[in-house]
Amino acid sequence: MSEPSGESRADSPDAAMTERFDRWLQAFGSAWQNRNAEEMAALFAGDGGFFETPFGPPCRGRSEILAHWQEALGRQDNVVFMYRTMAVRDDLGVARWAAQFDLPEAGLRLEFDGVIECRLAADDTARLVRLWWHDREAPRRKQPA
C-alpha cells in the first residue's frame, strides 16, 4: 500500500516526518478500506479540519469528521487505497493517492486519482487534511468464483 519517497537521510528531520506521515497514511488507508469511520475520525486532532475538496466547506473537529465518513463509507464497498509520498517538510506531508470503490446503489465502480496534504500534530493526529482529486467510472471488479 505504501511507497515512501525515500529521499531523506535516515537521521534528518524530514526522514522522521516521512515515517510519521507514512504511518498516518497507512492508518488512513486501512480505516477507509475497512470502512471504519471511528478509526478514520481518530486520526484527526480533536479540533482538526478535513477538506474533502480544496474549496469545499471543511469538517471541523472529530464529530463532524466522523459524521462525514459515516455517511461516505456507508455508501461505499470494496475499497482499495494506495499512495506514494511526494514531499515532507516540518509538519507537512504531501502524497499522491489513488482509490477505487463500488457504489452498490448506483451500480458503479469509481476510481480516484488525487493529492493529499496533511499537517500532523506532535501526537501524530492530523491538524489539517486537504484532498484534491479527480474521479471516473471504472470497470466493475469481478467477484471470485
C-alpha positions in Angstrom: 0.0 0.0 0.0 2.9 2.3 0.6 5.8 3.7 -1.4 7.6 6.4 0.7 9.7 8.8 -1.2 13.0 7.5 0.3 14.8 10.7 -0.5 15.6 11.8 3.1 18.7 10.8 5.1 17.8 8.4 7.9 18.9 10.9 10.7 17.2 14.0 9.2 14.1 15.7 10.5 12.5 15.1 7.1 13.1 11.3 7.5 11.3 11.3 10.8 8.4 13.2 9.3 8.4 10.8 6.3 8.0 7.9 8.8 5.3 9.7 10.7 3.4 10.6 7.6 3.7 7.1 6.2 2.2 5.6 9.4 -0.6 8.1 9.2 -1.3 7.4 5.5 -1.3 3.6 6.2 -3.8 4.1 9.0 -5.9 6.4 6.8 -5.9 3.8 4.0 -6.7 1.0 6.5 -9.6 2.9 8.0 -11.0 3.6 4.6 -10.6 0.1 3.2 -12.2 -1.4 6.4 -14.9 1.2 6.2 -14.3 2.2 9.8 -15.4 5.8 10.3 -14.4 5.7 14.0 -10.8 4.8 13.1 -10.8 7.5 10.5 -12.0 10.2 12.9 -9.4 9.1 15.5 -6.7 10.0 13.0 -7.6 13.7 13.5 -6.8 16.1 16.3 -9.9 17.0 18.4 -10.1 20.3 16.6 -8.7 19.1 13.3 -10.0 20.1 9.9 -10.8 17.9 6.9 -11.4 19.4 3.4 -12.8 16.7 1.1 -12.1 19.2 -1.8 -9.8 22.2 -1.6 -12.6 24.8 -1.9 -15.4 22.9 -0.2 -16.5 23.6 3.4 -14.3 21.8 5.9 -15.4 19.3 8.5 -14.2 20.7 11.8 -13.5 18.5 14.8 -13.8 14.8 15.2 -17.6 14.7 15.5 -18.0 16.4 12.1 -15.3 14.3 10.5 -16.9 11.2 12.0 -20.3 12.1 10.6 -18.8 12.8 7.1 -17.0 9.4 7.0 -20.0 7.5 8.4 -22.1 8.9 5.5 -19.4 8.4 2.9 -18.4 4.9 4.0 -22.0 3.8 4.3 -22.4 4.1 0.5 -19.0 2.5 -0.5 -17.9 -1.1 -0.8 -14.8 -3.0 -2.0 -12.5 0.0 -1.2 -8.9 -0.1 -2.4 -6.5 2.8 -1.4 -2.9 3.4 -2.4 -0.5 6.3 -2.0 3.0 7.5 -2.7 4.7 10.2 -0.6 5.8 13.1 -2.7 7.2 15.5 -0.1 7.6 16.3 3.6 8.7 19.4 5.4 8.4 20.3 9.1 4.8 19.1 10.0 3.6 18.9 6.4 3.2 15.8 4.2 2.1 15.6 0.6 1.2 12.4 -1.2 -0.4 11.3 -4.4 -3.2 8.9 -3.7 -5.5 6.6 -5.7 -8.6 4.8 -4.6 -11.3 2.6 -6.1 -14.7 1.6 -4.6 -18.1 0.4 -5.6 -21.3 2.4 -5.1 -23.7 -0.5 -5.0 -26.9 1.6 -5.0 -25.8 3.3 -8.3 -24.2 0.1 -9.8 -20.9 1.9 -10.3 -17.3 1.4 -9.5 -15.3 4.7 -9.3 -11.6 5.3 -9.4 -9.9 8.4 -8.0 -6.5 9.9 -8.5 -5.5 12.8 -6.3 -3.2 14.6 -3.9 -3.5 14.8 -0.1 -2.0 17.5 2.0 -1.7 16.7 5.7 -0.4 18.7 8.7 0.4 16.5 11.7 0.3 17.5 15.3 3.0 16.3 17.8 0.9 13.3 18.7 0.6 12.3 15.0 -3.0 13.2 14.6 -3.9 15.4 11.7 -4.5 19.1 12.4 -5.5 19.6 8.7 -6.1 17.4 5.8 -7.0 18.7 2.3 -7.7 16.5 -0.7 -7.6 17.2 -4.4 -8.9 14.5 -6.7 -10.5 13.6 -10.0 -12.7 10.6 -10.5 -14.1 8.5 -13.3 -16.2 5.4 -13.7 -14.1 2.2 -13.6 -14.7 -1.3 -14.8 -16.5 -3.4 -12.2 -14.3 -5.9 -10.3 -15.1 -9.5 -11.0 -16.1 -11.4 -7.9 -14.1 -14.6 -7.2 -15.9 -17.8 -8.2 
